[in-house]
Amino acid sequence: MRVVYASLFLNGVALALKAYSVSVSTSASVDAEFLHGLGDFVNSALLATGLMFMYRKPSIKFPFGWGRTIYVFGLLSAAILGGFLFSLSLMKGLTQLRTMEDVVSSQPAIVALLLALATDMAVLIWALIESRKYSEDPSVVGTVVENLADGVGDLTALMSLVFLNPLIDAYGAFIISGILLFSSLNLGLKYFHVLIGGAAPKNVVGRAIKVAVSLPHVIDVNEVKSLVVAPDEYLLIMEIEVSPDLSTEILEDLRNELSERLKEAEPRIKYLIVEFRTPREPPASFKKLLDDLIRLKE
């Protein structure tokens, strides 16, 4: 996940540029964008910290590893962005709207913001490329959302310095505060969904059902429960119908074959629990499960 560590460094560079722009200009939008940059730097630092914890080995106390730490740190970051920094940015806009203070611009301030914009766009492009490989990784998704919001915030602050209009400046600060709130809620909900025990993506569950019913001796799949253990790591619990005449040896072979076939078809399934049951009504429960998955909105 080099893009996360690169984002931490480049967000630090962008933050320094925005701080310099604040020092050589007077603008509520620029001040709000500095707060936005500060939040992004804190977010990157927390995601990088979560990544370091995530790769720790499982233990008796934490048998599924530390994969969820990335979600904990991400939720903490979202709370910081959505609460404290959003409030400060909103107050900047309200104060400017009340006082209508003149906007003071300078060439160094504009150049600094342009360099910050270029930095944010470079990270965004890299993160978009990485997201094709790690589409389910919240650290990469968070980096994409974060730097996309940065680009919009940078452009808003630049408009304020170019037009020198106090009203544009005030509403620019409101736009940036709205970006802070939206990005924090968007990411926070994703992290919250996983932390409360969200299911694996429906395509993963559907593939598991199809693999199971294709095996000999499997009559039906009654139920499938899944859980996100870590980024791109899922646990599946499957209740499978088999003939009551099967011996213990055949059932054990079936369990092993199912495990091998599933992990071959979907490597992200790291843990599998299989419960065998005798046939019961109604038959072909797996068709209903697949229909439910098709209708499910992720």
Steps between C-alpha positions, in 0.01 A plus 500: 500500500771745398239753388390552863854578617560719195174680576621567855820662372337699220213613723768635733650692207157630396424602859824701516412674171150583624642631828729730301206616289310587819797705625514720186126550440176585677219268397245288684509243217877466521479467878230233462708314241796505739277332761393253231866427425570455870218249523631310199847480651356366827287254300803374306700465821225295666454278192875438484499411870207264444688331216798435727271329753308313228794283399567367849472123526192336658528391862295310758350830615436621144450179296390684185788744511499880518336565163220712642735756654499682165124550542536620860760762408296596193186554708700709748632712214150545356377620840778760513425624147123498542493664839777733606642612163157530336389732781810718468461529121131584535580773754756650259227534238242639743748756635588616148132520406435718805802733471552495119870559557703583189678207340875558474678296236861473384690320229690277748168393657357402161819317397504309830139389450571397140791285619276350771237424232762329282615293799146393588425406137817291477395297805143470365620356168726252677222401741257445210751266335551311827123479561469272196712242682366560852140606441385367840786651702365791708842665528525531120134601462550756778802644320298540178211678675738713704703630204197548276354723771838674528494591131154657527605687815819632338306630198244669726773679697673605177176652369475708815854636456442574131161675525570683831129506580409469872169329417671241277758456775232432764312250287830341400561427868150349521576276200823379658327433833235304309774297330646420842162386630411294191835319477502422872144364496566298184810332640362475853197302381723256310716439808194477727341238271802274537551554873144395585547176307420570136471212254742420220415642155205323340708380205728313742204336677331415170816338366529292818142371462554404135821314582331310784199379298729384219667241724392134519290402804384862556120510476439862596641805678261617769682799642818703456629749755807709428716754680772745400797406718752737341543677166454233231462225763163334562356234726217278370265274696303266272215264587496224237250219442642152438360149505475348851660182362842659447780375722718724715795445265300613197376807686856592600619458141209715382588769753864505384405506133257786557767697686754449222257581220372812674844641574603426143193676358509786752838543680355770724308232694754434773279318753226244435263324740276227354196356678344189343124443529257235376259610222198703601221698334485711295751358252742710292552763769815614320289648218322725748835600652632597155181696425535687831862584417402638160247733663741603776633855483858532625 
